[in-house]
Amino acid sequence: MVDVLYLPTDSFSDGRGDLDLAADYLELTAFFSPENMALSQSVTEAIEEAAEEDYRSVEKELNEREETVAGAIARISKRIVILGEAYPFKLDKTGDVVSFLGSNSLSFSQAAYLVSLVLSHLRSVSPVLSETSVYPTKEEIKALRKYFQYFATAGLAAEIGGPAWSFGFPRPDGANFIDKLSEIWRKLQDGRVSPNPSAPRLPKDDQVDVFAWRQQRDGLPGFLLAAAQVATGKNWKDKSIRCQVSGVFASRWFNPQPVTTMVAYHIIPFTRPDNKFRDDVLVLGNILHRLRLPYRVMEAEYLVQRGVVIETYEKLAQVVTWLQDYKHRVGV
């Protein structure tokens, strides 16, 4: 069976174009293609096939569709510049062909991009993969979210420049909340884990999925300490932890409390329009998204080579294997 991905017409009507969606469509087409390529004009063909309403003029229709293709290619060009070797696709010189680079080998950073790309097109978010045989099963979606947490841990480690722990429930090592928190704070040595009597009795992760730390050479408080929420669902913007890490978390679980301030991060698999990103940061704190996280995953390799411990980093190889099998499930 050969699948055809779906590009919704309503995303490109009335002169409005979701250019990131069109760019994603080309990337996914190239990824699943047996030839590892997609023609940029396939965006136009997909819109034509799905179109239901009549345009007021043929000229307007053609102009809008060509502008969408040009915009999608511009987005891909920007991704190439931003991500460099962490980006698993390339453009030919004319911009007519998008090619997938990872058919023979795939780096961890490129795998981070691809996992993010697939998570961006689950049914709750996008219909592109919805009715195809490459749509992930429930078990695969569960695995993809777990894989993304692995990449989030590596990415935050590189962002901060030090070790990182995957703290979100269920924890990879099976530790309970207090034991894991105590393990981390034995390293940090700023404050003491001692739950307040009013704290929740059965906490899972208290909204923190990843901790990352950059130690000062003197071993004293006042270091870089990041706490991140990893959000892969449609309601990702409703999960800000800025207030949580600025006072609630420490007040619940420490006595004495750390004097070091936690920096709130939000890690998501999606791309975001430039004109909306300021508000995202205002609500959520610092953000690692699909155009930032893969590059940080690439940098994490250098940390590991220097002996920095990044929890779950050793599991990234299994993600590469899964993606290679997933790609060859069917041709698009």
Disulfide bonds with the S-S distance in Angstrom:
none
